[in-house]
Amino acid sequence: MWDKAVIAALAWFIAVYKFSAMRQDGQWRTGSVTFYFWAFSLFTAIGLTLMIWPVYLAFDRLTGLPNLGWLVTYAAFSLAIYYISLGCYLVLRQTRPRLMPWSLLLTLVVLFAIYALGIVALPEKPDHTVPETLSEVIFMETIYFYMAVLCAIPIVTFAGLYRHETFVSARLRWLVGLAAALVSTVVLVIKIALTLLAFQNPATPAFAILYPLITVGVVVVGILCPLAFLPNNLYKAMAQPFEFLGKTLALYELKTLQSRLDTLCPPVIDDSPDLKASLKNLDFHLYRVVIAVLDAKKTLAGYAGITNDLAVLPATMAHMAGTVPPEWDEKKLQQARLLHSELQKVDDNQEFSRLVKSYQKVSRVIRWKMWVNLSRGGASIDIAYQS
């Protein structure tokens, strides 16, 4: 009961705290993120409050209808998941499914019908985990199935946004949303299965294993959902350490790629600082190393153009007046072929952050292919790191 009380208190705090902001939002009557989040907090608070047994009993005594607290709890959770789903679609700028309002209406109609036909006549009990009648099974599975479907729908959208997003702060927000949707779906699927198992066998040992997981999942979702709607400034602050580490890793991998290219296409100006010195201005040095990679890529492409895609050593081909053929041996030629092949797969007409990630991938692929070649008994062609 303590977990429900804590989350209910948190939900009530958010609902009260956000009420003034919601009223000041000029679009709250037609639908806005502020209103949807406030409605989610309010109905979650109502549902969790009525799940506390003393409150549940007091509510039923006050209304004079047995198990009305159970019905209101499920109706509140239906509305909560509906409004948070609307908020997600608005934030993600996605068109909501046209059947969404009708699915809510159908769920509420089924819940009220099952309550009137069967639940109202049942004795009150503090624990609704184990259904004893078929009407209880239908009543419970209706809300679980509805919530599971609404939680599962945004998973693909969140995953796609996370995968294609370049800003770390936005990726953190999508990751929190994805985690909340995944955990919610898993918890509800477990609830669906556990309800059926409990109806068939109230003494099933699955309770001892799965019910603690459900409790943990509910607490996790209760924390993740408010986190997903935190202001952008907080996400930017949380993203700074990850951005620093990401840029440091990118610089390391691109410098590794540059070192391999420098042995084949010596740079005009060789004053590249080491990684430690570059940490003081990561953006500047990332830009420099990308330019160096692009220059080497162009030079390699020029060599490939006069050697039938590096089929022979450039020194054996005729050169334009004033040019000096590179002094390559067979190992350098093999590495040049590998680097040229992978570099040509990158589209250079993309934004800088995506360009950095593309060449990071090239660096990893080159390293992996060289390691595979060596592990299979081949000679090392990684001449950049041989003494």
N, C-alpha and C positions, 0 to 999 in steps of 0.2 A: 504493500500500500504506500510505502514511503516514496517509491519512485514516481508513482502517479501524482502524489501530493506535491513533490518538488517540481515536476514538469508543469503541473497545473498552475502552481504559484508563478513560475516563470512565464507561462502563457498569459496569465492574468496581468502580470506586470507589463508585458509588452503591449497587450491590448489597451490598457489604461494609458501607458506612456505614448502610444501612437495615435490615440483617439484625437487629440488636438491637431496633430499633423494631418490626419485623414480628413477632418472637418475643414481645414484650411486649404486642402487640395481642391481646386476648382473642378476637377474632372471626376471626383469620387462618385457622383451619381451615375455617370455613364461608364465607369470602370477605369481604374488606374492601379498601378502597382501598389501604391500606398494603401488604397482601399482593400485590395485583394489580400494583402499581407495582414492588414488589421482584422479582416473578416476571418482569415485562417486562424489567427491567434485567438480571437474571441470564441469561435466554435470549438477549437481544440481545448481551450480552457473549460468550456461548459462540459464537453464530453469527459475530460479527465476528472473534473470535479465530481460528476455523478458516478464515476467509477469507484470513488471512495465510499465504502460501505455505509458508514453512519450518515453521510450526506444522501446517499441513495435511499436509505430507509426514510429519512426525514422528508425527502421530496415526495415519495409515494404516500406517506401518511398525510402530507399537506394536500395533495391532489385527490386522495381517496381512490386512486386507481393502482392496483398491483402491477408492478413491473413497468410502470410508465417511465421510470428513470432509465430503464434498459432501452426503451424505444427512443427516448430523447437523446441518449448517449449515441446510439447508432445514427440517428438523424443528424446530430451535430457533427459527427465524424464524416458523414457523407458530404455535408456542406463545406467542412474544412478542407477536405481533399479536393473538392470541386473548385473552391476559390484559389487554393494554392496552385492548382493546375492552370487556371486562367491567368494567374500572375506570371507563371513560368512562360506561357505562350506569349504574353505581352512583352516580357523582358527579352525573350529570344526572337521576337519579331516574327513569330511563326503563326500561320493561320490555324486557329483551333478547329478540331473536328466538328462538323455540323451537328453530329448526333450527341454531342456532349451534354447540352441542356436536357435533351430527352432521356439520356441515360440516367441523369440525376433524378428526373421526375419518375421514371420507371422504378428506380431503386427505392425512392421514398414511398411510392404507391405499394410496392411489394411489402416493405417493412410495416407500414400501417395496416395492410390487409392481414398479414400473418399475426401481428399483435392482436388485432380485433378478433381473429378467428381462433387463436390458440394461446398466445403468450399471456394475455390478460387473465386467463383462468388458472395459470400455473402458480404454485406457491413461490414466494420470494426466497431467494438464496443469495449469499454473498459472493459465490463463485460461479461465473457463467462459462468456465473453461470446458466443462464436461456436459454436453447436451444429453438430456434424458428422453426427449421426445423428438419425433420427426419435425414438428413445427419449430422446435429450437434449432435443429440442424439447418433447416431452410432459412430461418431468421438470421443465424450467424453467418452462414455461407454467402448469403446475399450481400451483406456489407463487406465481407472479406474479398469476395470476387470483384465487386465494384471498385474498391480501393486499390486492389492489386493491378487491375487494368489501367486505372488512371496513373498509378505510380510507374508502370512499365512503359507507357507511351513515350515519355520524354527521354528515356535512357539513350536511344539512338541519337536524338538531337543533341543532348549534352555531350555524348562521346564525339560526335562530329565536330561540334564547336571546340571542344578541348583539343582535338587532333589538328585542326586547321588554324587555331589561334596562335598569334605570334607574341602578343604581350603576356608576360608572366602573370601580372595581376589578374587579367581576364581569365587566363588558364586556371588560376587558383579558384576563382569563382565557379567556373564550369566544373572543375573537379569536385568541389563541395556539393554542387547540385547533382552531379552524377552519382556521388557516393550516397547522398540522401535518397535518391530515386532507387538505386540498387538495393540498399539496406531495407528500405520500405517494402520493395517488391519481395525480397527474400523472406522478410518477417511475415508478410501476408500469405505467401505461398505455404510457409510452414504452418501458419494458423489454419489454412484450408485443409491441409493434410492431417494435422493433429486433431481437428474437430471431427473428421470422419473416423479416424482411428479411435478416438475417445468414445464415439457413439457406438461403435462395434464392440470395443473392449475398454470399459472405464478404467481398468487396472493396467493399461498398456505401459510398458517400461519406457516408451518413447517420451513420456512426460518428464522423467528425470533428466533426460538429455536435452530435449528441445525447448522446454519451457524457460529454463534460465537463459538460453540464447535469445528467445523472444523478448525477455525483459531487458537484456543488454541492447538488443536492436532498437527497442522503443526509446530507451534513453539516448542512444546515439542519434537517432532521427530527430528527437526533440532538441538536440544540440545543433545538428547540422542545418536544419531548416532556417532558424534565425540567422545563422552564420552566412547562409547563401544570400541574404538580403542586406548585409552590412554595406556601409558607404564605400565608394571607390577609393577614397583616401586611405582607409584602413587596409584595403587589399594592396594598394601600392606600397604601403609601409611594410606589410608582410612579405611582399614580393622582392624587396631589395636584396636580401641575402641570396635568394634563389637566382636573381638576375646576375649578381656578381659571380656566383659559382658557374652559372651557365655561360657567361661571357669568358670566364677564365678557361673553362673546358674547351670552348670554341676556339679561343686563341691558341691553346696548346695543340689542338688537332690540326688547325690550319697552318701553324708553324711547322708541324711535322710534315704536312703535305708540301709546304714551301721548301723545306730542306731537301726533300726528294727531287723536287723540280730544279732547285738551284744546281744540283750536280749535273743536270742535263742542259740547263739553260741558265748560265751564270748571270745574275742580275747586274744591271748597269751600275747601281749604287748599292754597295753591300755594307749598310750600317744598321742592320736590324738589331735592336736590343734584345737581351734575353728575356725569358718569360717573367722573371721577378721584377725587372725594371719596367716592363710593360704594364704591370698591374696598376700603376699610378694613373694611367689614362687608357682604359681598356677600349673604349669606343674608337679612339684615334688609331690605336695599333691594330685593332680588328680591321679598320678601313684600309690601313697600309698593307696588311698581309693579303687581304682580298685582291687589292690592285696588283700585288706581286704575283699572285696565282693567276690572275687574268692575263697579265703580260706573258708569263711562262706558257700558259695555255695557247696564246696566239702564236708564240714562237714555235711550239711543238706542232701546231697545225700547219705552220709554214714548212717545217721539215717534212711533215707527212705529205704535203702537197707535191714535193719534188722527189719523193721516194716511194710513190705508190703505197701510201699508208704505212711507211716505215718498213717496207719489205726488205730494204737493204740499208746499209750505213749511209748517212748523208754525205760523208766524206768521199764516197765513190761516185757521186753524182755531180754533174756540172753545176756550177754556182754562178750567180750574177756577179758582175765585177764589183770588187770592193767588199765582198762578204767573205767571212772566214768559216769554213765548215767546222762543226763541232767535233771534238776529239772523243769519239765514243768507241767502246769496244762492244763485244757481243752482249755482256751483262747490261751495259747501259742501254743498248738497243732494246733488249727485252723489257726493261723497266719503262723505257719511253713508250713502247707499244701499249703496255698496261695502263700507264698514266693517261696517254692520249685517248685511249678507248673510254676510260671512265670519265675524263673531263668533258668529252664531247656529249655526254648524256645530260649535262647540266644546261638548263636554259638560263642564259645570263640576263634576259629581259624580265626580271622579277625584282620585287622590293628587296632592300638590302638584308633585312633579317632572314628572309627566306633563302637568299643567296648564300648567306653564311651557313645555314643549316644544310643546304645542298652540298656545299663543299666539305662540310664536316662529314657527311655521309660518304663522299668520295674518299676522304682520308681513311675512314674506317674500312671501307671496302678494299682499298689498296693494301692496308695493313693485314687484313684477313687473308686476302689472296696470296700475299707473299708468305704468310705463315703456313698456309695450306700447302703451298709449293714446297716449302722447306720440310714440313712434317712428312711429306710423301717421298722424301729422299732426294728431292731435286736440289740443285745448287742455289745458294742464296743469291737473289738478284737485288737485294736491298742495299745498294752501294752507298746510299746516303749515310748509313750508320755503321759502316765498316771502317776500322782504323787502318 
